[in-house]
């Protein structure tokens, strides 16, 4: 496990965010399918409300107090990584926080910390339960 964590730590935090974006979107989609009877188009519209940058930034702020020191460091590293992709429809600060949230999700996924990933995802979507 230590080798896996070492390998993941050598990746760019933006790579963690890239993976985290996909993991979080899939999680949101599954939750919506489990907890609603919406048709696909409405599912898509509802999912966007949760995965857009402003919502992810708010989510990170909401759960930050529950994060471990290691997780807070992962968030900090991701948030501070130079990103040359500027958002079209989001405030730069929100975008940085959203990327940091995705980085945390991706890091937990890539390091195979499944139980902790479930806890963080559950905290982040408590209104969907």
C-alpha positions in Angstrom: 0.0 0.0 0.0 2.9 2.4 0.8 4.2 1.9 -2.8 0.8 2.8 -4.2 0.6 5.9 -2.0 4.1 6.9 -3.0 3.2 6.5 -6.7 0.1 8.6 -6.3 2.0 11.3 -4.4 4.3 11.6 -7.4 1.4 12.5 -9.7 0.4 16.1 -10.2 -2.5 17.2 -7.9 -4.3 18.2 -11.1 -4.2 14.5 -12.1 -5.9 13.7 -8.8 -8.5 16.3 -9.6 -9.0 14.9 -13.1 -9.8 11.5 -11.6 -11.8 13.0 -8.8 -14.0 14.9 -11.2 -15.1 11.6 -12.8 -15.5 9.8 -9.5 -17.6 12.6 -8.0 -19.8 12.9 -11.0 -20.4 9.1 -11.1 -21.2 9.2 -7.4 -23.7 12.1 -7.8 -25.4 10.3 -10.8 -25.7 7.1 -8.8 -27.2 9.0 -5.8 -29.7 10.7 -8.0 -30.8 7.5 -9.7 -31.1 5.8 -6.3 -33.0 8.6 -4.6 -35.2 10.1 -7.4 -37.4 9.0 -10.2 -36.2 11.6 -12.6 -35.9 11.0 -16.3 -32.4 11.2 -17.8 -32.6 14.8 -19.0 -33.8 15.9 -15.5 -31.1 13.7 -13.9 -28.5 15.6 -16.0 -29.8 19.0 -15.0 -29.9 18.0 -11.3 -26.4 16.5 -11.4 -25.0 19.7 -12.9 -26.2 21.5 -9.8 -23.9 19.4 -7.7 -20.8 19.1 -9.9 -20.5 22.7 -11.1 -17.5 24.6 -9.6 -19.5 26.8 -7.3 -21.3 23.8 -5.7 -18.0 21.9 -5.3 -16.4 24.9 -3.7 -19.2 25.2 -1.2 -19.1 21.5 -0.6 -15.4 21.7 0.3 -16.0 24.6 2.7 -18.9 22.6 4.3 -16.8 19.4 4.9 -13.4 21.0 5.6 -13.7 20.8 9.4 -14.2 17.0 9.1 -11.0 16.4 7.1 -7.8 15.0 8.6 -4.6 17.0 8.5 -3.3 14.8 5.7 -6.5 15.5 3.7 -6.3 19.2 4.4 -2.7 19.1 3.0 -4.0 17.3 -0.1 -6.6 20.1 -0.5 -4.0 22.8 0.0 -1.6 21.2 -2.5 -4.3 20.9 -5.2 -5.7 24.4 -4.6 -2.2 25.9 -4.9 -1.1 24.0 -8.0 -0.7 26.3 -11.0 -3.5 25.6 -13.4 -3.4 27.2 -16.8 -7.0 26.3 -17.6 -9.1 29.3 -16.5 -12.8 28.8 -15.9 -15.4 30.1 -18.3 -18.4 30.2 -16.0 -16.8 30.3 -12.6 -15.0 32.6 -10.3 -11.3 31.8 -10.2 -11.3 31.3 -6.4 -14.3 29.0 -6.6 -12.7 27.1 -9.4 -9.5 26.6 -7.3 -11.6 25.3 -4.4 -13.6 23.0 -6.7 -10.4 21.7 -8.1 -9.1 21.1 -4.6 -12.2 19.2 -3.7 -11.8 17.0 -6.8 -8.2 16.5 -5.9 -9.1 15.2 -2.5 -11.7 12.8 -4.1 -9.2 11.6 -6.7 -6.4 11.2 -4.2 -8.6 9.0 -1.9 -9.7 7.0 -4.9 -6.2 6.5 -6.3 -4.7 5.5 -3.0 -7.5 3.0 -2.6 -8.8 4.5 0.7 -12.3 3.3 -0.1 -13.8 3.6 3.3 -12.6 7.2 3.8 -13.7 8.1 0.3 -17.2 6.8 1.1 -17.3 8.9 4.3 -16.1 12.1 2.5 -18.6 11.5 -0.3 -21.4 10.9 2.1 -20.5 14.1 4.0 -20.5 16.0 0.8 -23.9 14.9 -0.4 -25.9 14.6 2.9 -28.9 16.3 1.3 -29.2 13.5 -1.3 -29.7 10.8 1.3 
